[in-house]
Amino acid sequence: MIPIIYKNIQSFSFNDVENNLVFWENHFKKLINSAPWSLQKMWAKRVFLNRSFTIIAPTGIGKTTFGLSIATFINEKSYLIFPTQLLVLQAQKRLKEWGYTNEVVVALGKSKKIKERIASGNFKILITTSMFLYKNFHIIPRDIKFFFVDDVDSFLKTAKNIDKLLYLMGFNEDTINKTLQLITLKAKQQKTEEDLKKIEELKNFVEQEKQKIKSLCVVSSATANPKSKRIKLFFELLNFEVGRPLFFLRNIVDTYYKGCSLEILLEHIKKLGSGGLVFISSDKTKEFVDEVVKFLNNNNIVAKSYKDIDEQTLEDFKNGKIDILVGISSYRNPLARGVDIPQRIRYAIFYGVPKIVVKLDISENQLHLLWVLASLRTKIKDKKIDHWVKILSKLKTENEKLKKEILDFLKEPTIQQIIQTDNEIVYDGKHLYIADVAGYLQSSGRTSRLYAGGVSKGVTVILVDEERSFNNLYKKARWYVPEIEFIDEKNVDLGKVLKEIDEHRQKIKNTLENKDFKEIKDILNPLLIIVESPNKARTIANFFGRPIRRKVLNVETYEVISGDNYLTICASFGHVFDLTTEGGIHGVQIQKDKFVPVYEPIEGKQDIINGIQLISCEYDRIYIATDPDTEGEKIAWDFATILNDKNKEIKRIEFHEVTKKAILEALANRKAVDENLTKAQILRRIADRWVGFELSHYVQHKFSNNKLSAGRVQIPVLSWIIHQYFESKKQKYIVIIQLGNFKTEFEFLLKKDAFLFYKLLNEVEVKKLQTISKQQNPLPPYRTDTLLKDANEKFGFSLHQTMRLAQDLFEAGLITYHRTDSIRVSDAGFLVAKTYISENFGSEYVHLRKWAEGGAHECIRPTRVLSNEELKHLITTGEIFGLDINHLKLYSIIFDRFIASQMKSVTVEVAKYNISTLDKQKEIEVIERIIENGYNLVIPINTSSLTEGRYFIDGIKNKKFLKTQPLKYPHTHASIVAQMKERGIGRPSTYATIIEKLLERKYIIENKNFLIPTKLGISVFTFLSNLKGKDFFVKEEFTKELESLMDEVESGNEDYQEILWQIFNQLKVKRIETDKKRFFKNI
């Protein structure tokens, strides 16, 4: 273990919760003769912690059983609300079977006696319908502890039920009205200062009112999408969201068959059997649906159209009396979104590729025109398309003038030519046919559902009627489900797949009928994941569906289901602890010859620490997924320490890209927090504190300014900036010779030499020495320093700006981890490159290169097959939020450089020339032409030409210029990072912060992208350089050696305690007590 002291941490005791849980588990076992599942135990903990929440769980997981078990366990009153009288009677029956009769009141009709008993409060458990609550709210007592809403959809049909429930819980009308006012103000797009002030005032009021409430409410999640503003009262007053969770859990074999006819459809249905859905492409008429149904029935397949679906039809389909249901492959079709019969639906056949048909006519819906433009966005580079897409995405009414403008553009001959020759869009002269990926994903999702045994398997078959539309569908589907793969049907072992499908259907039936309940494995194991950023938390949650939010103190969580895990994800907002500034040696004590750092909460982070502690008590498994570097490891160590409990499994998970696949792999490969990485971070932090505080003390005293500081890394970097600045004062002289379009130059250090050369220069002789062909290789993919350098040189981005943009791209799941020294390419990277290159240029251009071996980190690369234009399309159409043009610029160079690094070399023709004039001559190489294309198809190679002969400087075609420039330019962000990398100072995680601190301290300024030292910066550096006994610590040798030792600590080859003693002794110090603070002093 690493010796660390944490102070000023609030401690929480959960003994009562754990004791209650044990008693409830025994109670639960007696009721149903089976132990509760892990998910039910987590719900119980929340109840015992008096926390309201939404139950997110599939059919058959035992939500109602849980509600009844709690109501019979607690000593206070409970109120269970069901949607129908039938469900009320079923609940009453269960309670009778368990032996609960006298203390239960069931309100079904208008019985006066029952109502009087309710009003008197003479009950322990009250069970009614939501309609009973609506009509008889006034007679229900206000001393109920536990509220359980079994079907929130029915409950919310009357929005006022929300108010009634909140009144019963103890809230008053004034609180509800002020909370609604808060909700309205928070939703305003443009908030005034007065609005912000009012929001803060209302938030404080609401928080105070919430503390008074002692009851709690548990509701099942919605299946519809609640639209009332009042629904937000749950989050503001009860700290949980009531919404419709959406689970992106697909266990589907996606297949295709090239060919589409009624006979082929019939053949597939006979092969797949009963229990299927058939979706007709939208380019067919509704009458064609009837034709298909008639054809199937005539061929002894009992089929029904979506137009004839009612309760009886669904019952007949569920019981096997109907073989096939036929609908349209649109996400709006009732068959695609309203039918959920997981025990019966085995497969889906798509008659034709799902398409959206757009008529190029003024009568066309402008939403369809938006879809067209969005599809063309990746094919046609025209700023007008971006402009129209932005307007259309916001318009709520039809704009005839705009529609005409767009249609005229689409009918232009050049645009028509692009459309007609494209391999993804079908055009028949009047209509455009665009793949409907939403329709496919929604419709195919009917075949694979979450149930109490996992995610059921399904199979789909697309009968391909148009190959271009299929290509478009495949490409677009990968944007939303990167792991999707369409397999040729002939390569699928259909018998094996159908066997697994039928096994799953039987399990679902058993679950729904409460058969084999005890045999079902403990599924949906609750798991808390802690990440650093709320953006990353949202991104991870969204991979698995639309999450439900909950709040504990000020910490928001995102809850979603992933396979057999119930994920709750929250964020720490980076480090939560830092070294204290009081006591010891600048926050470090010595105990038994060991240095023991003392950490305390960072200002403003106490609520986050408390919130995560309070959340963690609900979970037996906690996985810490902070960034994969030493800083992330230290955060992980901190949480693993403060959340440690002998009954908890606390593990570290790591991923270098935020993708669904990477998350699932990380969950499967959890490990302990790395002690060596943590020690390396502690070593760096203590060294920075000791050297920084000691040097800062001298600087502050010398310059009489307590805001000044000095650090072991910043000062060497400052010295480079100062040195380069003074070098830039020296001049050199350049004579430029332009021969047609070709330029070359000669340099001079003396002004007189340059002027004389320029004056006498009248002719130039060019001789071609040789011409050769050679292979030009691409550059490796980016690592942190090269990305920072290029982003600065190409776009003028500061280091801090680039790292912020890269962090956003990483958290959005678009690039791999951006703090890396590696250029290694993983197998996942190979797949991205191979797919993109093959599809866009041909497989002959693929040349996969690993670039480096081994190591946990890899290069900075895109995480999926998403080109720059495709990302721009997703941003423009609002499908990806929070990214802007600068994110796109950075992504574009990352994408292009990575793809180029995996393409074959370019064969170029290179000519070597000798250029001579007066007494000067030089040899140059010129790329004259591309012999064979390669990576230049992504990153172009400039070519130029030069003709042998004598050139006379005529001032017209052939010119000469004389200019003066610095011998060396001042450092830029790009050049300083290159020097840090070259000299071995700084790390990918610190490059940007080093420069940022120098700017903050006003030791340097930025002027036209150059880093210029200030008078203060020069003075501070000069003072420290001459500080006897301390100057060693501001030299780069000290930092370089220390960072090398940190690497050794990371790998377990050095003892960090010994290195700390070396630093301690090198500082030649003794500890003395001064004003209750301890400082290093010279001996």
PALUMVEX-363634 format. One record per residue (C-alpha): x, y, z; residue in one letter. Coordinates in steps of 0.25 Angstrom, whole numbers, plus 5000, padded with zeros to 4 digits. Each point is the difference from the previous one (the first is absolute). Layout:
N
XYZA/...
This chain:
1083
500050005000M/500450144998I/500150095012P/499050114999I/499250095009I/498650054996Y/499550115009K/498750085000N/499249894994I/498549995005Q/499849855005S/498749934998F/499449885007S/499149914993F/499949895010N/498550025002D/499849984985V/500949875000E/499249955012N/498650034993N/500549944987L/500349875008V/498750005007F/499350034986W/500749894993E/499549905010N/498650064999H/500149994985F/500449855000K/498849975009K/499150064991L/500449944987I/500949895004N/501150064992S/501250105003A/499850144993P/500950034988W/501150105002S/499250114992L/498949985010Q/501050015012K/500550134994M/498550054999W/499849965015A/501350085004K/499450124994R/498749995007V/500849985013F/500850134997L/498750074998N/500350034985R/498950014990S/500349944986F/499649944987T/500049854998I/500649974986I/499949854997A/499449914990P/498849915001T/500149895010G/501050065009I/499150015012G/499650155001K/498649975006T/500649895009T/501050105005F/499050115003G/499149905008L/501249955008S/500450145004I/498650035004A/499849885009T/501450025006F/500050145005I/499350045012N/499450134994E/498850024990K/500249974986S/499150044988Y/500149914987L/499450064987I/499749914988F/499450044987P/498849905000T/499149935009Q/500549864995L/501450035005L/499450065013V/499349865002L/501349934996Q/500850075010A/498949985011Q/500149854997K/501549995001R/499950075014L/498949905005K/500949894995E/501150065009W/499150015012G/499750154999Y/498550035001T/499550095011N/501050114999E/499850014985V/498950094994V/499649984985V/499250114994A/499349964987L/498650065000G/499250115007K/499949925014S/499750115010K/500649915011K/501349984993I/500150154998K/499750035015E/501149905004R/501050064990I/499750145005A/500249955015S/501349954996G/499749865006N/500949924990F/501449964998K/500049984985I/499050074991L/499849954985I/499250084990T/500050044985T/500650134996S/498650044996M/499649985015F/501150095004L/499550114990Y/498649995005K/500249985015N/501350075003F/499450095011H/499749875009I/501449944999I/500850035013P/501350085000R/500849905008D/500449904990I/501449964999K/500249924988F/499350034986F/500149904989F/499550034986V/499949874992D/499750064986D/500550144999V/499450024986D/498649985005S/500350085012F/500450124991L/498850004991K/499550105009T/501150105003A/499450055013K/500349865006N/501450055001I/499650125009D/499049915008K/501249905003L/500950115004L/498950065009Y/499949865007L/501549995002M/500050145007G/500350114990F/499050115000N/499450084988E/501050125002D/501249904999T/499549944987I/499750134993N/501350065003K/500749874995T/499250014987L/500550154999Q/501449945002L/499849904989I/499550114991T/501250095003L/501049894998K/499449974986A/500250144995K/501050014989Q/500450145003Q/500150035015K/500250145005T/500850035013E/498650015007E/499749864995D/501349945006L/499850075013K/498549955001K/500549864996I/501050005011E/498950055010E/499049904996L/501049885000K/500350045015N/498650015003F/499749864994V/501249935007E/499550055013Q/498649954998E/500549864995K/500749985013Q/498750015008K/499449884992I/500149865007K/499349914990S/500549944987L/499449964987C/500449894991V/499449994985V/500249914989S/500650074987S/499250054989A/499849934987T/499350124994A/500750134999N/499450095011P/499850144994K/499550085011S/500950115007K/499549955013R/500849874998I/501250085003K/499550025014L/500549865003F/501450044997F/500050135007E/499349955013L/500349855001L/501350004993N/499749904989F/499550014986E/498849934995V/500249984985G/500049894990R/501349925000P/500449954987L/500949885000F/501049984988F/500249855003L/500049934987R/500349854999N/499649994985I/500649934989V/499950104989D/499949934986T/499750034986Y/499649934987Y/500250064986K/498649994994G/498650045003C/498749944996S/498849945006L/500549864997E/501350035007I/499250065012L/499249875000L/501249915000E/500750085011H/498749995009I/499949854998K/501549995003K/499950085013L/498649965005G/498950065007S/500150125010G/500650104990G/499850154996L/500150044985V/500350154998F/499750064986I/500950114995S/499450145000S/500150014985D/498949904998K/498650045002T/499149975012K/499249914990E/501249924998F/499949965014V/498749944998D/500549934988E/501149945008V/499049955011V/499149944989K/501149934993F/500549945013L/498649965005N/499849934986N/501349925003N/499549955013N/500850115008I/499050065010V/500350154999A/499450135005K/500350144996S/500450115010Y/498750074996K/499249895006D/500849995013I/499150005012D/500149935014E/499449884995Q/500949994988T/501250025009L/499549895009E/499849904988D/501450034995F/500649985014K/499249875001N/500549954987G/498750014992K/500650114991I/501449974994D/500450144995I/499750145002L/500350104988V/500350145002G/500950114993I/501550025004S/499850145006S/500350045014Y/498650065000R/499349874996N/499249945012P/500649864997L/501450065002A/499850085013R/498749955006G/500149855000V/500849935011D/499849855001I/501449955003P/499549865003Q/499549994986R/500750094990I/501249914995R/500450084987Y/499850114990A/500050004985I/500250134993F/499350004986Y/501050104993G/501050085007V/499350105010P/499950134992K/499550155001I/499450044987V/500250154997V/499350074988K/500750114994L/498850095000D/499550125008I/498949925006S/501149915007E/500150025015N/501250085004Q/500449905011L/500249904988H/500950114993L/500850015013L/500349854999W/500450014985V/501050115004L/500549935011A/500349884991S/500650084990L/500850085010R/501149904999T/500049994985K/499950154996I/500950105006K/499250134999D/499850105012K/498650024996K/499649865004I/500650035014D/499250135001H/498749934995W/500149885010V/500250105012K/498850084996I/499149884997L/500449935013S/499450125007K/498850034992L/498649965005K/499250054989T/500149974985E/500850114992N/499649994985E/501150104996K/501149925007L/499549874994K/500050064986K/501450045002E/500449865004I/499349934989L/500650104990D/501449965005F/499749855000L/499650014985K/501250074996E/500749914989P/501349995008T/499349955013I/499149914991Q/501349944995Q/500549975014I/498749945004I/499849914988Q/501449945001T/500149995015D/500149855005N/499150035012E/498850084995I/498949964991V/499450104991Y/498949974989D/499950144994G/498950055010K/500349935013H/501249985009L/500049875008Y/500950015013I/500249895010A/499250015012D/500949955011V/499150055011A/498949914994G/500949885000Y/500650015014L/498650035006Q/499349884992S/501249905002S/500050035015G/498649935001R/500849874999T/501050025011S/499450045014R/500550015014L/499449915010Y/500349945013A/500949904994G/500950094992G/499850054986V/499349914990S/500649964987K/499350044987G/500350004985V/499750094988T/500049984985V/500050124991I/499649954986L/500850104992V/499350074989D/501050114997E/501449985003E/500350155001R/499050025011S/500649885007F/501450065000N/499450135005N/499349935011L/501249925005Y/500850135000K/499050085008K/499749885009A/501550005005R/499950155004W/499049965011Y/500449855002V/501549994997P/500049855003E/498949974990I/500349904989E/499249954989F/500349864996I/499649934987D/498949905004E/500749894993K/501250015010N/499149995012V/499749865007D/498550035001L/499649875007G/501050045012K/499450145000V/498649965001L/500249905010K/500650105009E/498950104997I/498949895004D/500849975013E/499950155004H/498550004996R/499749895010Q/500850065011K/499250134998I/498749925001K/500449945012N/500450135006T/498750074997L/499249885006E/500950005012N/500649864997K/501449965003D/500150135008F/501049955009K/500949944989E/500150134993I/501450055003K/500350135008D/499950104988I/500250154999L/501150015010N/500150145006P/501350074997L/500550145003L/500950064990I/500850135004I/500650084988V/500650145001E/499150084990S/498550015000P/500150004985N/500749875000K/499049955009A/498850044991R/500849944988T/500249875006I/498649995005A/499450034986N/500849894994F/499049915007F/498750084998G/499350125005R/500450015015P/499250045012I/500650115009R/500050005015R/500750105009K/500649985014V/500550135006L/500650074988N/500449884993V/499249954988E/500049864996T/499649934987Y/499349875001E/499949904988V/500049854997I/501249934994S/499949864997G/500049935014D/500450135007N/499250115006Y/500950124998L/500050135008T/501050104995I/500550125008C/501150104998A/501150055010S/500350134992F/501549965000G/500850005013H/499350015013V/501250005009F/501350085001D/501150025010L/499650085011T/500850135002T/500049995015E/501049925009G/501149914997G/501050034989I/499150084991H/498949905002G/500949875002V/500349945013Q/501149905004I/499649885007Q/500949885003K/501050054990D/498950014989K/499450124994F/498550005001V/499250104992P/498850075007V/498950024990Y/498750085002E/498850034991P/500350114989I/499150125002E/498649984995G/500249854999K/499549965013Q/498549984995D/500549914989I/500849915010I/498849995009N/499149984988G/500849884995I/500249945014Q/498450015001L/499849944987I/501049895002S/499349945012C/499049954990E/501049914993Y/500849885003D/500850024987R/500750134997I/500950024987Y/500950124999I/500150044985A/500950135002T/500950044988D/501149894997P/501250085005D/500750035014T/499050115003E/498949914997G/500649895009E/500250095012K/498550044999I/499749854999A/500849985013W/499450115007D/498649954998F/500449855002A/500550045013T/498950095005I/498949914995L/500749875005N/499149905007D/500349855002K/498749964994N/500350084987K/500749974987E/500750134996I/500849984987K/500750094990R/499549994985I/500850074989E/499650044986F/500850084990H/498850034991E/498650035004V/499249904992T/499049895004K/501049894996K/501150065009A/499150025012I/499549864999L/501449944999E/500450095012A/498949955008L/500549854997A/501450045003N/499950075013R/501250015009K/500650055013A/500450155000V/501550014996D/500850035012E/501350034992N/499350104992L/499450075012T/501350005007K/500650074987A/498950115001Q/500250025015I/501550024997L/499750104989R/499050085009R/500950005013I/501250044991A/499250114994D/499550055013R/501450005007W/500850064989V/498850094996G/499750055014F/501550025004E/500350084987L/498750085001S/500350045014H/501350064995Y/499450074988V/498850065008Q/500950055010H/501050064990K/498950074991F/499050035012S/498949934993N/499349885006N/499349964987K/501349964993L/500549864999S/501149914994A/500049854997G/501049904996R/499449984986V/499650144997Q/501350075002I/500849924991P/499050024989V/500050155003L/501550004998S/499849944986W/499050114996I/500950115006I/501249944992H/499349994987Q/499450145002Y/501450065001F/500449914988E/498950064992S/500650145002K/501249964991K/499750014985Q/500349924987K/499850044986Y/499349924989I/500150024985V/498849934993I/500149974986I/498749974993Q/500149924986L/498650004995G/499249925010N/501249955007F/500750065012K/501349985006T/500950095010E/501450035005F/500250045015E/501150105005F/500450045014L/500650134996L/499250114994K/501150054991K/500249864994D/498549994997A/499850144994F/501249974991L/499549874995F/498650054998Y/500650124992K/500949914991L/499049894998L/499550014985N/500049854996E/499849865005V/500449874994E/499249875003V/500649874997K/499249875002K/501049905006L/499149875000Q/498549955000T/499649895009I/498749935005S/499949975014K/499049965011Q/499550115009Q/499449955013N/498950065008P/500350065014L/499649925012P/498650035007P/500050115010Y/500549995014R/499850125010T/501250094997D/499849984984T/498550035001L/500350135009L/501050044990K/499249984987D/498750065006A/500850135004N/500750014987E/498849974991K/498950075008F/500750095010G/499449925012F/500750025013S/500449875008L/498950025010H/499050014989Q/500449884992T/500049925013M/498650055003R/499549964986L/500749875000A/499449975014Q/498650034994D/500249914988L/500549895010F/498850015009E/499150004988A/500649874996G/500650054987L/501549985003I/500949925008T/500650055013Y/500850134996H/501050005011R/501049904995T/501549994996D/499749884991S/499749984985I/499749865001R/498749954992V/499149905006S/499249894993D/498850095002A/500750114993G/500449914988F/498549964999L/499650154999V/501150034990A/499849884991K/498550024999T/500150144996Y/501149994990I/499449884994S/498650064998E/500550144995N/501349964992F/500149854999G/500649895008S/501350024991E/500350135008Y/500049935013V/501449995007H/499849975015L/501150055008R/500249985016K/501050115001W/500449955014A/500049885008E/499349975014G/499650105011G/498650035005A/499850134993H/499950024985E/500050114990C/498950114999I/499049954989R/498650004997P/499249895007T/499049974989R/499850014985V/499650145000L/500650104990S/500150145002N/498850034991E/499249905007E/500350065013L/499750144995K/498649944995H/499749955014L/500450135007I/499250084989T/498849925002T/500050005015G/500349855001E/501250035008I/499950125010F/501150085007G/501050014988L/500450114991D/500850044988I/501349995009N/499749865004H/499849974986L/501350064996K/500849925010L/499349874997Y/500250024985S/501650005002I/499949885009I/499149924991F/500850044987D/501449975007R/499649875005F/499349954987I/501250044992A/500949935010S/499349874996Q/500150024985M/501049954990K/501250094997S/500050104989V/501049984988T/500550134996V/501050054989E/501050095007V/501050084992A/501350055006K/500550144995Y/501250095002N/499750155001I/501250094998S/500250155000T/501250095002L/500849925010D/498849935006K/499449864997Q/499149905006K/499449874998E/498549985001I/499049894998E/498750024994V/498849904999I/499650024986E/498849904998R/499349895007I/500349874993I/499049915009E/499050055010N/499949965014G/499850085013Y/500050134992N/498649974996L/499750045015V/501250105003I/500450064986P/501550014996I/500450134994N/500749994986T/500850104993S/500850014987S/501350074996L/500750014987T/501449994997E/500750124994G/500550145003R/499050105006Y/500150154999F/499450085011I/499150094992D/499150045012G/498849954992I/500049855000K/501349985007N/500150095012K/500950025012K/499750055014F/500850045013L/499449985014K/500450005014T/499649905010Q/500449965014P/501149905001L/499049925009K/498650035002Y/499450015014P/499449875005H/498649974996T/499149905007H/500449904989A/501550025001S/500050005016I/499349865000V/500949954990A/501250045009Q/499349945013M/499949874993K/501450004995E/500650045013R/499249905008G/499350115008I/498549995003G/499049894996R/498850004991P/499150035011S/500850125004T/500550074987Y/498850095000A/500050045015T/501450035000I/499850124990I/498750035006E/500650035014K/501150094994L/498950084993L/499250015013E/501250045008R/500250114989K/501549954998Y/499749994985I/498950064991I/499549954986E/500250094988N/499649954986K/500249865005N/501450035005F/500349985015L/500750125005I/500650015014P/499650125008T/500950095008K/499549935013L/500349864994G/501450044996I/500250065014S/499549885007V/500849904992F/501350095002T/499750005015F/499849855001L/501249974991S/500950085010N/499449945013L/501149935006K/499749865004G/498750004993K/500450024986D/500149854997F/498549985002F/499750104989V/500949934990K/499449914990E/501049895004E/499349985013F/498649994994T/500549914989K/500649915010E/498850005009L/499149974989E/500849884996S/500049955014L/498550015000M/499949914988D/500849905008E/499150015012V/498849984990E/500749874995S/500349965015G/501550014998N/500250115010E/499550035014D/499350145000Y/500350015015Q/501550004997E/499950104989I/499250095010L/501249995010W/501050044989Q/499250124997I/499850035014F/501549995003N/500450084987Q/499150115005L/501050015012K/498950035009V/499649995014K/498550015005R/499750125010I/498750055005E/499750144996T/498650065002D/499449865000K/500649974986K/501249924996R/501050054990F/501349954994F/501250085005K/501449994996N/500949935010I/
